[in-house]
Amino acid sequence: MPNAFGQFAAIGCIVTVVWLWRHRRGIGVTDSEFWIAMWLLLAGGIGGAKLLFVVLGWEHYARGELRLWGDFGIGFVFWLFWKSSG
């Protein structure tokens, strides 16, 4: 069972895809373009999060404490940047 962070991240992704699906005509994309973009965003998000974890924690891999494929379920790093108003 995923932890709370994983569950909320999955719920956020699902809500985002449903919202975008409902507004795809206004965005000006076809159904196939929409799904291609969603799959590319999913792959890029997973790959980018894992890559950032490896870059930031390279010493753990170098010492043999972590294995890239054997420990693939851990270490997904998401950095959010926003500008606060005020």
N, CA, C and O atoms as a CHARMM CRD file, in Angstrom:
* protein
*
  344
    1    1 MET  N      0.84600  -1.18400   0.00000 PROA 1      0.00000
    2    1 MET  CA     0.00000   0.00000   0.00000 PROA 1      0.00000
    3    1 MET  C      0.89200   1.24900   0.00000 PROA 1      0.00000
    4    1 MET  O      1.78500   1.37400   0.83800 PROA 1      0.00000
    5    2 PRO  N      0.64700   2.17700  -0.94600 PROA 2      0.00000
    6    2 PRO  CA     1.44100   3.40400  -0.98300 PROA 2      0.00000
    7    2 PRO  C      1.21300   4.25300   0.26300 PROA 2      0.00000
    8    2 PRO  O      0.17200   4.16600   0.91400 PROA 2      0.00000
    9    3 ASN  N      2.20300   5.06900   0.57300 PROA 3      0.00000
   10    3 ASN  CA     2.05400   5.97200   1.71200 PROA 3      0.00000
   11    3 ASN  C      1.14600   7.13600   1.33300 PROA 3      0.00000
   12    3 ASN  O      0.71100   7.25000   0.18700 PROA 3      0.00000
   13    4 ALA  N      0.86700   7.98800   2.29600 PROA 4      0.00000
   14    4 ALA  CA    -0.06500   9.10100   2.07700 PROA 4      0.00000
   15    4 ALA  C      0.42600  10.04100   0.97600 PROA 4      0.00000
   16    4 ALA  O     -0.37200  10.51600   0.16800 PROA 4      0.00000
   17    5 PHE  N      1.73000  10.31200   0.93800 PROA 5      0.00000
   18    5 PHE  CA     2.26600  11.18800  -0.10900 PROA 5      0.00000
   19    5 PHE  C      1.98400  10.60700  -1.48900 PROA 5      0.00000
   20    5 PHE  O      1.53800  11.32200  -2.38600 PROA 5      0.00000
   21    6 GLY  N      2.24100   9.31700  -1.66200 PROA 6      0.00000
   22    6 GLY  CA     1.99900   8.66800  -2.94700 PROA 6      0.00000
   23    6 GLY  C      0.53500   8.67300  -3.33400 PROA 6      0.00000
   24    6 GLY  O      0.19400   8.86200  -4.50200 PROA 6      0.00000
   25    7 GLN  N     -0.33500   8.46300  -2.35100 PROA 7      0.00000
   26    7 GLN  CA    -1.76500   8.47900  -2.63000 PROA 7      0.00000
   27    7 GLN  C     -2.23000   9.86900  -3.06000 PROA 7      0.00000
   28    7 GLN  O     -2.98900  10.00100  -4.02000 PROA 7      0.00000
   29    8 PHE  N     -1.77700  10.90200  -2.35400 PROA 8      0.00000
   30    8 PHE  CA    -2.17200  12.25200  -2.72800 PROA 8      0.00000
   31    8 PHE  C     -1.56700  12.67100  -4.06400 PROA 8      0.00000
   32    8 PHE  O     -2.21200  13.38700  -4.82900 PROA 8      0.00000
   33    9 ALA  N     -0.35300  12.24300  -4.35700 PROA 9      0.00000
   34    9 ALA  CA     0.24900  12.55200  -5.65800 PROA 9      0.00000
   35    9 ALA  C     -0.55100  11.89000  -6.77800 PROA 9      0.00000
   36    9 ALA  O     -0.79100  12.50900  -7.81500 PROA 9      0.00000
   37   10 ALA  N     -0.96700  10.63800  -6.57800 PROA 10     0.00000
   38   10 ALA  CA    -1.76700   9.92900  -7.58400 PROA 10     0.00000
   39   10 ALA  C     -3.12500  10.59700  -7.77000 PROA 10     0.00000
   40   10 ALA  O     -3.58600  10.76000  -8.89900 PROA 10     0.00000
   41   11 ILE  N     -3.76100  10.98200  -6.67900 PROA 11     0.00000
   42   11 ILE  CA    -5.05900  11.66200  -6.76300 PROA 11     0.00000
   43   11 ILE  C     -4.91400  12.98700  -7.50500 PROA 11     0.00000
   44   11 ILE  O     -5.76100  13.34000  -8.32600 PROA 11     0.00000
   45   12 GLY  N     -3.84200  13.71600  -7.21500 PROA 12     0.00000
   46   12 GLY  CA    -3.59500  14.97600  -7.91400 PROA 12     0.00000
   47   12 GLY  C     -3.40300  14.77700  -9.40700 PROA 12     0.00000
   48   12 GLY  O     -3.89600  15.57100 -10.20800 PROA 12     0.00000
   49   13 CYS  N     -2.69500  13.73000  -9.78600 PROA 13     0.00000
   50   13 CYS  CA    -2.49000  13.43000 -11.21100 PROA 13     0.00000
   51   13 CYS  C     -3.80800  13.08200 -11.89100 PROA 13     0.00000
   52   13 CYS  O     -4.08500  13.54000 -13.00000 PROA 13     0.00000
   53   14 ILE  N     -4.61100  12.27700 -11.22400 PROA 14     0.00000
   54   14 ILE  CA    -5.90000  11.87400 -11.80200 PROA 14     0.00000
   55   14 ILE  C     -6.81800  13.07900 -11.96400 PROA 14     0.00000
   56   14 ILE  O     -7.44200  13.24300 -13.01200 PROA 14     0.00000
   57   15 VAL  N     -6.90600  13.91200 -10.95200 PROA 15     0.00000
   58   15 VAL  CA    -7.75300  15.10500 -11.03200 PROA 15     0.00000
   59   15 VAL  C     -7.27300  16.02000 -12.15800 PROA 15     0.00000
   60   15 VAL  O     -8.08900  16.58000 -12.89100 PROA 15     0.00000
   61   16 THR  N     -5.97000  16.17300 -12.29800 PROA 16     0.00000
   62   16 THR  CA    -5.42100  17.01400 -13.35800 PROA 16     0.00000
   63   16 THR  C     -5.76600  16.47900 -14.74000 PROA 16     0.00000
   64   16 THR  O     -6.16400  17.24400 -15.61900 PROA 16     0.00000
   65   17 VAL  N     -5.61900  15.17600 -14.94000 PROA 17     0.00000
   66   17 VAL  CA    -5.92900  14.57600 -16.24400 PROA 17     0.00000
   67   17 VAL  C     -7.41300  14.72100 -16.55900 PROA 17     0.00000
   68   17 VAL  O     -7.77300  15.04200 -17.69100 PROA 17     0.00000
   69   18 VAL  N     -8.27600  14.48900 -15.57600 PROA 18     0.00000
   70   18 VAL  CA    -9.71700  14.63700 -15.80700 PROA 18     0.00000
   71   18 VAL  C    -10.05700  16.08200 -16.14700 PROA 18     0.00000
   72   18 VAL  O    -10.83900  16.33400 -17.06400 PROA 18     0.00000
   73   19 TRP  N     -9.48000  17.03000 -15.42000 PROA 19     0.00000
   74   19 TRP  CA    -9.74300  18.44200 -15.71600 PROA 19     0.00000
   75   19 TRP  C     -9.27500  18.80500 -17.12500 PROA 19     0.00000
   76   19 TRP  O    -10.00100  19.45500 -17.87700 PROA 19     0.00000
   77   20 LEU  N     -8.06300  18.38300 -17.47800 PROA 20     0.00000
   78   20 LEU  CA    -7.54400  18.67300 -18.81800 PROA 20     0.00000
   79   20 LEU  C     -8.37600  17.99500 -19.89800 PROA 20     0.00000
   80   20 LEU  O     -8.58900  18.56900 -20.96500 PROA 20     0.00000
   81   21 TRP  N     -8.84900  16.77500 -19.63200 PROA 21     0.00000
   82   21 TRP  CA    -9.68000  16.05200 -20.60200 PROA 21     0.00000
   83   21 TRP  C    -10.96000  16.84100 -20.89300 PROA 21     0.00000
   84   21 TRP  O    -11.39500  16.93400 -22.04100 PROA 21     0.00000
   85   22 ARG  N    -11.54400  17.39500 -19.86200 PROA 22     0.00000
   86   22 ARG  CA   -12.78200  18.16200 -20.03900 PROA 22     0.00000
   87   22 ARG  C    -12.53900  19.47500 -20.78600 PROA 22     0.00000
   88   22 ARG  O    -13.46200  20.01400 -21.39700 PROA 22     0.00000
   89   23 HSD  N    -11.32200  19.99200 -20.74600 PROA 23     0.00000
   90   23 HSD  CA   -11.01000  21.26800 -21.38600 PROA 23     0.00000
   91   23 HSD  C    -10.13900  21.11900 -22.63700 PROA 23     0.00000
   92   23 HSD  O     -9.61700  22.11200 -23.14200 PROA 23     0.00000
   93   24 ARG  N     -9.97700  19.91300 -23.13200 PROA 24     0.00000
   94   24 ARG  CA    -9.07000  19.67900 -24.26200 PROA 24     0.00000
   95   24 ARG  C     -9.51200  20.40100 -25.52800 PROA 24     0.00000
   96   24 ARG  O     -8.66300  20.85700 -26.29500 PROA 24     0.00000
   97   25 ARG  N    -10.80100  20.51700 -25.76700 PROA 25     0.00000
   98   25 ARG  CA   -11.27800  21.21300 -26.97000 PROA 25     0.00000
   99   25 ARG  C    -10.90300  22.69500 -26.91900 PROA 25     0.00000
  100   25 ARG  O    -10.49900  23.27300 -27.92800 PROA 25     0.00000
  101   26 GLY  N    -11.03700  23.29600 -25.75900 PROA 26     0.00000
  102   26 GLY  CA   -10.66500  24.70500 -25.60600 PROA 26     0.00000
  103   26 GLY  C     -9.17200  24.92700 -25.75800 PROA 26     0.00000
  104   26 GLY  O     -8.73100  25.99200 -26.19100 PROA 26     0.00000
  105   27 ILE  N     -8.38900  23.89900 -25.39200 PROA 27     0.00000
  106   27 ILE  CA    -6.94100  23.98600 -25.53700 PROA 27     0.00000
  107   27 ILE  C     -6.55900  23.86700 -27.01100 PROA 27     0.00000
  108   27 ILE  O     -5.54000  24.40700 -27.44200 PROA 27     0.00000
  109   28 GLY  N     -7.38700  23.15600 -27.78000 PROA 28     0.00000
  110   28 GLY  CA    -7.15300  23.03000 -29.21000 PROA 28     0.00000
  111   28 GLY  C     -6.36300  21.80400 -29.61200 PROA 28     0.00000
  112   28 GLY  O     -5.60000  21.84500 -30.57700 PROA 28     0.00000
  113   29 VAL  N     -6.53700  20.70400 -28.87800 PROA 29     0.00000
  114   29 VAL  CA    -5.84100  19.47300 -29.23000 PROA 29     0.00000
  115   29 VAL  C     -6.86200  18.37300 -29.51600 PROA 29     0.00000
  116   29 VAL  O     -7.97600  18.38400 -28.99100 PROA 29     0.00000
  117   30 THR  N     -6.45800  17.42900 -30.35800 PROA 30     0.00000
  118   30 THR  CA    -7.31000  16.28200 -30.64900 PROA 30     0.00000
  119   30 THR  C     -7.18900  15.26900 -29.51800 PROA 30     0.00000
  120   30 THR  O     -6.33200  15.38900 -28.64200 PROA 30     0.00000
  121   31 ASP  N     -8.06300  14.27200 -29.55700 PROA 31     0.00000
  122   31 ASP  CA    -8.02100  13.23300 -28.52300 PROA 31     0.00000
  123   31 ASP  C     -6.68300  12.50100 -28.51800 PROA 31     0.00000
  124   31 ASP  O     -6.10900  12.26100 -27.45600 PROA 31     0.00000
  125   32 SER  N     -6.18600  12.14700 -29.69700 PROA 32     0.00000
  126   32 SER  CA    -4.91500  11.41000 -29.75600 PROA 32     0.00000
  127   32 SER  C     -3.74800  12.28500 -29.29900 PROA 32     0.00000
  128   32 SER  O     -2.84800  11.80000 -28.61400 PROA 32     0.00000
  129   33 GLU  N     -3.75000  13.56000 -29.66800 PROA 33     0.00000
  130   33 GLU  CA    -2.69600  14.46400 -29.19200 PROA 33     0.00000
  131   33 GLU  C     -2.73600  14.60800 -27.68000 PROA 33     0.00000
  132   33 GLU  O     -1.69400  14.67200 -27.02800 PROA 33     0.00000
  133   34 PHE  N     -3.94000  14.65800 -27.12700 PROA 34     0.00000
  134   34 PHE  CA    -4.09600  14.76300 -25.67800 PROA 34     0.00000
  135   34 PHE  C     -3.47000  13.56400 -24.98200 PROA 34     0.00000
  136   34 PHE  O     -2.68300  13.73000 -24.05100 PROA 34     0.00000
  137   35 TRP  N     -3.81200  12.35700 -25.42400 PROA 35     0.00000
  138   35 TRP  CA    -3.30300  11.15900 -24.74000 PROA 35     0.00000
  139   35 TRP  C     -1.80300  10.96900 -24.96200 PROA 35     0.00000
  140   35 TRP  O     -1.10700  10.47500 -24.07500 PROA 35     0.00000
  141   36 ILE  N     -1.30500  11.34900 -26.11400 PROA 36     0.00000
  142   36 ILE  CA     0.14600  11.30100 -26.33100 PROA 36     0.00000
  143   36 ILE  C      0.83700  12.23600 -25.34100 PROA 36     0.00000
  144   36 ILE  O      1.84200  11.86800 -24.73400 PROA 36     0.00000
  145   37 ALA  N      0.30200  13.43800 -25.18000 PROA 37     0.00000
  146   37 ALA  CA     0.88600  14.39600 -24.23500 PROA 37     0.00000
  147   37 ALA  C      0.81200  13.87200 -22.80400 PROA 37     0.00000
  148   37 ALA  O      1.76900  14.02300 -22.04500 PROA 37     0.00000
  149   38 MET  N     -0.31300  13.25600 -22.42300 PROA 38     0.00000
  150   38 MET  CA    -0.44900  12.74100 -21.05300 PROA 38     0.00000
  151   38 MET  C      0.56900  11.63600 -20.77100 PROA 38     0.00000
  152   38 MET  O      1.18500  11.62000 -19.70500 PROA 38     0.00000
  153   39 TRP  N      0.75000  10.71500 -21.71700 PROA 39     0.00000
  154   39 TRP  CA     1.71100   9.62300 -21.51300 PROA 39     0.00000
  155   39 TRP  C      3.13800  10.15300 -21.48400 PROA 39     0.00000
  156   39 TRP  O      3.96000   9.67000 -20.70500 PROA 39     0.00000
  157   40 LEU  N      3.44400  11.14200 -22.32600 PROA 40     0.00000
  158   40 LEU  CA     4.77900  11.72900 -22.30100 PROA 40     0.00000
  159   40 LEU  C      5.02600  12.47200 -20.99300 PROA 40     0.00000
  160   40 LEU  O      6.12200  12.39900 -20.43700 PROA 40     0.00000
  161   41 LEU  N      4.02100  13.18500 -20.49800 PROA 41     0.00000
  162   41 LEU  CA     4.15800  13.87400 -19.21200 PROA 41     0.00000
  163   41 LEU  C      4.33800  12.88700 -18.06800 PROA 41     0.00000
  164   41 LEU  O      5.12800  13.13300 -17.15600 PROA 41     0.00000
  165   42 LEU  N      3.61600  11.77700 -18.10500 PROA 42     0.00000
  166   42 LEU  CA     3.76300  10.75500 -17.06900 PROA 42     0.00000
  167   42 LEU  C      5.16600  10.15900 -17.08800 PROA 42     0.00000
  168   42 LEU  O      5.81700  10.05500 -16.04800 PROA 42     0.00000
  169   43 ALA  N      5.62700   9.76900 -18.27400 PROA 43     0.00000
  170   43 ALA  CA     6.97300   9.19900 -18.38600 PROA 43     0.00000
  171   43 ALA  C      8.03900  10.20800 -17.98300 PROA 43     0.00000
  172   43 ALA  O      9.00000   9.86100 -17.29600 PROA 43     0.00000
  173   44 GLY  N      7.87200  11.45700 -18.41000 PROA 44     0.00000
  174   44 GLY  CA     8.82900  12.49200 -18.05000 PROA 44     0.00000
  175   44 GLY  C      8.83000  12.79800 -16.56300 PROA 44     0.00000
  176   44 GLY  O      9.88600  13.04800 -15.98100 PROA 44     0.00000
  177   45 GLY  N      7.66400  12.78100 -15.94600 PROA 45     0.00000
  178   45 GLY  CA     7.57400  13.02500 -14.50600 PROA 45     0.00000
  179   45 GLY  C      8.23400  11.93200 -13.69600 PROA 45     0.00000
  180   45 GLY  O      8.97300  12.21000 -12.75100 PROA 45     0.00000
  181   46 ILE  N      7.96700  10.68800 -14.06300 PROA 46     0.00000
  182   46 ILE  CA     8.57700   9.56700 -13.34100 PROA 46     0.00000
  183   46 ILE  C     10.07800   9.53300 -13.58400 PROA 46     0.00000
  184   46 ILE  O     10.86600   9.41500 -12.64600 PROA 46     0.00000
  185   47 GLY  N     10.46600   9.63600 -14.84800 PROA 47     0.00000
  186   47 GLY  CA    11.89400   9.60700 -15.17000 PROA 47     0.00000
  187   47 GLY  C     12.65200  10.77200 -14.57600 PROA 47     0.00000
  188   47 GLY  O     13.75200  10.59400 -14.05000 PROA 47     0.00000
  189   48 GLY  N     12.07800  11.97200 -14.65100 PROA 48     0.00000
  190   48 GLY  CA    12.74200  13.14700 -14.10000 PROA 48     0.00000
  191   48 GLY  C     12.86000  13.11400 -12.58200 PROA 48     0.00000
  192   48 GLY  O     13.87600  13.52700 -12.02200 PROA 48     0.00000
  193   49 ALA  N     11.81400  12.61900 -11.91900 PROA 49     0.00000
  194   49 ALA  CA    11.85600  12.52900 -10.45500 PROA 49     0.00000
  195   49 ALA  C     12.92200  11.53800 -10.00500 PROA 49     0.00000
  196   49 ALA  O     13.65700  11.80300  -9.05400 PROA 49     0.00000
  197   50 LYS  N     13.00800  10.39800 -10.68600 PROA 50     0.00000
  198   50 LYS  CA    14.01900   9.40500 -10.32100 PROA 50     0.00000
  199   50 LYS  C     15.41800   9.92300 -10.64900 PROA 50     0.00000
  200   50 LYS  O     16.34800   9.71800  -9.86900 PROA 50     0.00000
  201   51 LEU  N     15.57600  10.58200 -11.77500 PROA 51     0.00000
  202   51 LEU  CA    16.87800  11.13400 -12.15700 PROA 51     0.00000
  203   51 LEU  C     17.34900  12.17300 -11.14100 PROA 51     0.00000
  204   51 LEU  O     18.52300  12.19000 -10.77100 PROA 51     0.00000
  205   52 LEU  N     16.44900  13.03200 -10.69100 PROA 52     0.00000
  206   52 LEU  CA    16.82400  14.03000  -9.69500 PROA 52     0.00000
  207   52 LEU  C     17.24500  13.36400  -8.38700 PROA 52     0.00000
  208   52 LEU  O     18.18900  13.81800  -7.74000 PROA 52     0.00000
  209   53 PHE  N     16.56000  12.29900  -7.99400 PROA 53     0.00000
  210   53 PHE  CA    16.93000  11.57900  -6.78000 PROA 53     0.00000
  211   53 PHE  C     18.32400  10.98300  -6.91200 PROA 53     0.00000
  212   53 PHE  O     19.12700  11.05600  -5.98200 PROA 53     0.00000
  213   54 VAL  N     18.61100  10.38900  -8.07400 PROA 54     0.00000
  214   54 VAL  CA    19.93200   9.79700  -8.29600 PROA 54     0.00000
  215   54 VAL  C     21.00900  10.87000  -8.27500 PROA 54     0.00000
  216   54 VAL  O     22.07100  10.66800  -7.68500 PROA 54     0.00000
  217   55 VAL  N     20.75200  12.00500  -8.90900 PROA 55     0.00000
  218   55 VAL  CA    21.73700  13.08900  -8.93800 PROA 55     0.00000
  219   55 VAL  C     21.99600  13.61800  -7.53200 PROA 55     0.00000
  220   55 VAL  O     23.14700  13.82800  -7.14900 PROA 55     0.00000
  221   56 LEU  N     20.93700  13.83200  -6.76500 PROA 56     0.00000
  222   56 LEU  CA    21.09600  14.39100  -5.42400 PROA 56     0.00000
  223   56 LEU  C     21.68100  13.39900  -4.42400 PROA 56     0.00000
  224   56 LEU  O     22.32500  13.80000  -3.45500 PROA 56     0.00000
  225   57 GLY  N     21.45800  12.09800  -4.65600 PROA 57     0.00000
  226   57 GLY  CA    21.95100  11.09400  -3.71600 PROA 57     0.00000
  227   57 GLY  C     22.96300  10.14900  -4.33100 PROA 57     0.00000
  228   57 GLY  O     23.01500   8.97100  -3.97900 PROA 57     0.00000
  229   58 TRP  N     23.76700  10.66300  -5.24800 PROA 58     0.00000
  230   58 TRP  CA    24.70000   9.82600  -5.98300 PROA 58     0.00000
  231   58 TRP  C     25.63600   9.03700  -5.06700 PROA 58     0.00000
  232   58 TRP  O     25.99200   7.90200  -5.38300 PROA 58     0.00000
  233   59 GLU  N     26.03400   9.61900  -3.94500 PROA 59     0.00000
  234   59 GLU  CA    26.98200   8.93500  -3.05800 PROA 59     0.00000
  235   59 GLU  C     26.41300   7.61800  -2.53300 PROA 59     0.00000
  236   59 GLU  O     27.17400   6.68400  -2.28200 PROA 59     0.00000
  237   60 HSD  N     25.10400   7.52100  -2.36300 PROA 60     0.00000
  238   60 HSD  CA    24.49100   6.27300  -1.90000 PROA 60     0.00000
  239   60 HSD  C     24.59500   5.17800  -2.95900 PROA 60     0.00000
  240   60 HSD  O     24.79300   4.00700  -2.63400 PROA 60     0.00000
  241   61 TYR  N     24.46200   5.56100  -4.20900 PROA 61     0.00000
  242   61 TYR  CA    24.62500   4.59500  -5.29600 PROA 61     0.00000
  243   61 TYR  C     26.09100   4.20900  -5.44700 PROA 61     0.00000
  244   61 TYR  O     26.40600   3.04300  -5.68800 PROA 61     0.00000
  245   62 ALA  N     26.98100   5.17700  -5.30800 PROA 62     0.00000
  246   62 ALA  CA    28.41900   4.90700  -5.44100 PROA 62     0.00000
  247   62 ALA  C     28.90600   3.95800  -4.35300 PROA 62     0.00000
  248   62 ALA  O     29.78200   3.12900  -4.60300 PROA 62     0.00000
  249   63 ARG  N     28.34500   4.07100  -3.14100 PROA 63     0.00000
  250   63 ARG  CA    28.74200   3.17800  -2.04800 PROA 63     0.00000
  251   63 ARG  C     28.02000   1.83600  -2.09200 PROA 63     0.00000
  252   63 ARG  O     28.32700   0.94700  -1.29900 PROA 63     0.00000
  253   64 GLY  N     27.07000   1.67600  -3.00300 PROA 64     0.00000
  254   64 GLY  CA    26.34600   0.42200  -3.13200 PROA 64     0.00000
  255   64 GLY  C     25.18200   0.27700  -2.16600 PROA 64     0.00000
  256   64 GLY  O     24.63200  -0.81400  -2.01900 PROA 64     0.00000
  257   65 GLU  N     24.79900   1.36300  -1.50500 PROA 65     0.00000
  258   65 GLU  CA    23.67600   1.31200  -0.57100 PROA 65     0.00000
  259   65 GLU  C     22.33800   1.22000  -1.29400 PROA 65     0.00000
  260   65 GLU  O     21.38300   0.65600  -0.76000 PROA 65     0.00000
  261   66 LEU  N     22.26300   1.76200  -2.49100 PROA 66     0.00000
  262   66 LEU  CA    21.04100   1.73200  -3.28500 PROA 66     0.00000
  263   66 LEU  C     21.34200   1.16600  -4.66000 PROA 66     0.00000
  264   66 LEU  O     22.44700   1.31700  -5.18100 PROA 66     0.00000
  265   67 ARG  N     20.35500   0.51700  -5.23400 PROA 67     0.00000
  266   67 ARG  CA    20.45900   0.01400  -6.60900 PROA 67     0.00000
  267   67 ARG  C     19.37200   0.68900  -7.43100 PROA 67     0.00000
  268   67 ARG  O     18.23500   0.81500  -6.97700 PROA 67     0.00000
  269   68 LEU  N     19.71500   1.12100  -8.63000 PROA 68     0.00000
  270   68 LEU  CA    18.78700   1.88800  -9.45300 PROA 68     0.00000
  271   68 LEU  C     17.50900   1.11300  -9.72200 PROA 68     0.00000
  272   68 LEU  O     16.42100   1.62900  -9.47000 PROA 68     0.00000
  273   69 TRP  N     17.60700  -0.10600 -10.22300 PROA 69     0.00000
  274   69 TRP  CA    16.40700  -0.87600 -10.56600 PROA 69     0.00000
  275   69 TRP  C     15.87900  -1.66500  -9.37400 PROA 69     0.00000
  276   69 TRP  O     14.66600  -1.82500  -9.24100 PROA 69     0.00000
  277   70 GLY  N     16.74600  -2.15600  -8.51600 PROA 70     0.00000
  278   70 GLY  CA    16.30400  -2.93200  -7.37000 PROA 70     0.00000
  279   70 GLY  C     15.52800  -2.11000  -6.36000 PROA 70     0.00000
  280   70 GLY  O     14.62800  -2.62600  -5.69800 PROA 70     0.00000
  281   71 ASP  N     15.86700  -0.84100  -6.23800 PROA 71     0.00000
  282   71 ASP  CA    15.19500   0.06600  -5.30600 PROA 71     0.00000
  283   71 ASP  C     14.41300   1.13500  -6.05800 PROA 71     0.00000
  284   71 ASP  O     14.36100   2.28700  -5.62600 PROA 71     0.00000
  285   72 PHE  N     13.81300   0.76500  -7.16500 PROA 72     0.00000
  286   72 PHE  CA    13.15700   1.75300  -8.02300 PROA 72     0.00000
  287   72 PHE  C     11.94200   2.39400  -7.35900 PROA 72     0.00000
  288   72 PHE  O     11.58300   3.51900  -7.70700 PROA 72     0.00000
  289   73 GLY  N     11.30800   1.72000  -6.42500 PROA 73     0.00000
  290   73 GLY  CA    10.10700   2.24600  -5.79700 PROA 73     0.00000
  291   73 GLY  C     10.34900   3.34900  -4.79200 PROA 73     0.00000
  292   73 GLY  O      9.39300   3.95200  -4.30200 PROA 73     0.00000
  293   74 ILE  N     11.59900   3.63000  -4.47000 PROA 74     0.00000
  294   74 ILE  CA    11.87600   4.68600  -3.49900 PROA 74     0.00000
  295   74 ILE  C     12.59400   5.83500  -4.18800 PROA 74     0.00000
  296   74 ILE  O     13.13400   5.68800  -5.28500 PROA 74     0.00000
  297   75 GLY  N     12.58700   6.95500  -3.53300 PROA 75     0.00000
  298   75 GLY  CA    13.42500   8.06100  -3.96900 PROA 75     0.00000
  299   75 GLY  C     12.91600   8.87400  -5.12100 PROA 75     0.00000
  300   75 GLY  O     13.70100   9.31100  -5.96300 PROA 75     0.00000
  301   76 PHE  N     11.63800   9.08700  -5.18300 PROA 76     0.00000
  302   76 PHE  CA    11.13700   9.98600  -6.20800 PROA 76     0.00000
  303   76 PHE  C     11.08300  11.38000  -5.62100 PROA 76     0.00000
  304   76 PHE  O     10.43100  11.61400  -4.60300 PROA 76     0.00000
  305   77 VAL  N     11.77200  12.30600  -6.27000 PROA 77     0.00000
  306   77 VAL  CA    11.91000  13.66200  -5.75800 PROA 77     0.00000
  307   77 VAL  C     11.12200  14.59500  -6.65600 PROA 77     0.00000
  308   77 VAL  O     11.31500  14.62300  -7.87200 PROA 77     0.00000
  309   78 PHE  N     10.23500  15.35500  -6.04400 PROA 78     0.00000
  310   78 PHE  CA     9.48800  16.36900  -6.77200 PROA 78     0.00000
  311   78 PHE  C      9.80700  17.70900  -6.13200 PROA 78     0.00000
  312   78 PHE  O      9.64700  17.87600  -4.92300 PROA 78     0.00000
  313   79 TRP  N     10.24900  18.64700  -6.92300 PROA 79     0.00000
  314   79 TRP  CA    10.50800  19.98700  -6.42100 PROA 79     0.00000
  315   79 TRP  C      9.45100  20.90100  -7.01400 PROA 79     0.00000
  316   79 TRP  O      9.25600  20.94100  -8.22800 PROA 79     0.00000
  317   80 LEU  N      8.79400  21.61300  -6.16800 PROA 80     0.00000
  318   80 LEU  CA     7.77900  22.55000  -6.62900 PROA 80     0.00000
  319   80 LEU  C      8.29100  23.96200  -6.42200 PROA 80     0.00000
  320   80 LEU  O      8.79500  24.30700  -5.35300 PROA 80     0.00000
  321   81 PHE  N      8.15600  24.75600  -7.43900 PROA 81     0.00000
  322   81 PHE  CA     8.57300  26.15100  -7.35000 PROA 81     0.00000
  323   81 PHE  C      7.33700  27.02700  -7.57900 PROA 81     0.00000
  324   81 PHE  O      6.59300  26.82700  -8.54000 PROA 81     0.00000
  325   82 TRP  N      7.13600  27.95700  -6.72400 PROA 82     0.00000
  326   82 TRP  CA     6.04500  28.89300  -6.91600 PROA 82     0.00000
  327   82 TRP  C      6.45000  30.23100  -6.33800 PROA 82     0.00000
  328   82 TRP  O      7.32900  30.33300  -5.48200 PROA 82     0.00000
  329   83 LYS  N      5.78600  31.23800  -6.83200 PROA 83     0.00000
  330   83 LYS  CA     6.02600  32.58600  -6.34100 PROA 83     0.00000
  331   83 LYS  C      4.85000  32.97000  -5.47000 PROA 83     0.00000
  332   83 LYS  O      3.70700  32.99100  -5.92900 PROA 83     0.00000
  333   84 SER  N      5.12500  33.26700  -4.23800 PROA 84     0.00000
  334   84 SER  CA     4.02900  33.65700  -3.35000 PROA 84     0.00000
  335   84 SER  C      3.60800  35.09100  -3.66000 PROA 84     0.00000
  336   84 SER  O      4.42700  35.94200  -4.00500 PROA 84     0.00000
  337   85 SER  N      2.34200  35.32300  -3.52900 PROA 85     0.00000
  338   85 SER  CA     1.84700  36.68500  -3.76900 PROA 85     0.00000
  339   85 SER  C      1.82800  37.42900  -2.43500 PROA 85     0.00000
  340   85 SER  O      1.17100  37.01300  -1.48000 PROA 85     0.00000
  341   86 GLY  N      2.53800  38.49600  -2.39700 PROA 86     0.00000
  342   86 GLY  CA     2.50000  39.27200  -1.17900 PROA 86     0.00000
  343   86 GLY  C      3.78200  39.55600  -0.57000 PROA 86     0.00000
  344   86 GLY  O      3.84000  40.21100   0.47100 PROA 86     0.00000
